[in-house]
Amino acid sequence: MFRVPFVNYKIQYQELKPELDKKIQDVFDRGDLILRQDVEEFEKNLADFLGVEYAIGLNSGTDALIFSLKAAGIKEGDEVITVSHTFFATIEAIIHNGAKPVLAEAGEDYLMDMDKAEALITKRTKAILPVHLNGRVCDMEKLLALAQKHNLVVIEDAAQALGAKFKGKKAGSFGLAGCFSFYPAKILGALGDAGAVATDNEEMAKKVRLFRNHGQMKNSEGRVEIISYGWTSRLDNLQAAILNVKFSRLQKWIEKRREIAELYYQGLVRVPEIKLPPKSDEDHFDIYQNFVIRAQKRDALSEFLKEKSVETLIKDPVALHQQPILKNFGFKLPFSEELAKAVISLPLYPQLAREQIEYVINCVKEFYTK
């Protein structure tokens, strides 16, 4: 349908088809479906990659957020600071724990403005939940200093930042817990929903494992005991096996994304009607989960690109805090509202051909010169 689709699951599958088909058949032949060796292997792969002690596979990044907050003791009456400029799951996870989301303004890099976040802290604030959006890590030096000053728990939403770094340290390894999504469109994507929590805290890891599987664990005698109330949120063993196949490509895919982003920077830098995302610098190693520009006449640009057979994404044309379900909180975040009206994501994934990238660039230029 599109000359340049926004994502292309089919082409990635074709690229990995022999290995994926063999691994899927292997899982079926073994009959390993629930919490088997493939999940354990994936958890080790992820923990080693991030440089943390524990990784716990779950069925989604959303549950990773919910469980991390719950395991950290967040409860009714507490306040958790996060941002409006995110995916709704970030805010939803706070609500599901009975706490109140307190939304901070975004900065020019689309991430949490730390100075404005500090002004929101009250005696009820118990945690701060930074979102490493679009493959870029928040200023965790400022955030951790803020958390220490006010005795706040830090839970990272790293769903879009697997492999991204701030001052050499990877997203999801700074706070009490890091939360990841392996939704198919992510840089490391399953063939369905999947997620994980990463942590160095043994008690956090234990609680999340209990939450994912009905509060069950085996005692020293090998008998199952119910330790707590839990949920069904296990990482599917088949999805774990698929992620293990893809893991060996992760670093190569990150480098490819960075190469494509550089082509966009070079091709669009002289278009005055758009603002490009911040580039990697000495502090930030970005993985470009998304290449998000701020565009004048954004909606018209989106329609023009669609006519040119270029698929784009406008994630939230209305800022989340302006959604009816959150309006009663009364948040006033003018810059986040401005972002919602201006941002648009261009296609970016490792299988994009150079001619496709150049075509997108030329179409954007054509729109603003016609």
Number of C-alpha atoms within 10 A of each C-alpha: 7 11 13 24 19 18 21 17 15 9 12 13 14 10 11 12 13 10 14 19 12 10 17 14 13 14 18 11 9 8 10 16 17 13 16 17 15 23 26 17 15 25 22 17 17 23 20 13 13 22 16 20 16 22 26 25 30 30 22 23 26 26 27 30 32 23 29 28 27 20 18 18 14 23 19 13 13 19 24 29 24 27 29 26 27 24 17 14 16 24 27 14 21 26 17 17 18 15 21 21 24 20 24 26 23 24 16 12 16 24 25 28 20 19 14 14 20 16 9 14 19 11 8 12 22 23 23 26 26 28 29 27 23 24 27 31 32 24 18 20 11 12 23 18 12 18 18 11 9 16 13 19 22 25 27 30 30 31 31 29 28 29 23 25 23 21 14 11 18 21 29 29 22 21 22 18 30 28 32 29 31 26 20 16 19 19 26 21 20 23 16 13 18 27 27 27 33 32 26 19 14 10 12 22 21 14 19 28 23 22 26 23 19 17 19 18 17 11 10 7 6 8 9 12 11 14 14 14 12 18 14 14 22 23 26 23 21 24 23 28 24 21 24 22 16 18 18 11 11 16 12 12 19 22 15 19 24 23 15 21 24 13 16 19 17 11 17 20 12 11 14 11 14 19 17 19 19 15 15 15 10 8 13 21 21 26 28 28 25 25 23 23 19 19 22 16 14 18 16 12 18 22 14 16 20 16 11 16 16 23 21 22 15 17 13 17 15 15 20 22 23 17 11 8 9 13 12 10 13 9 15 14 18 12 16 25 20 14 22 20 20 20 25 24 18 27 22 25 27 18 15 19 12 11 10 15 20 14 16 25 18 13 18 23 16 12 14 14 8 5
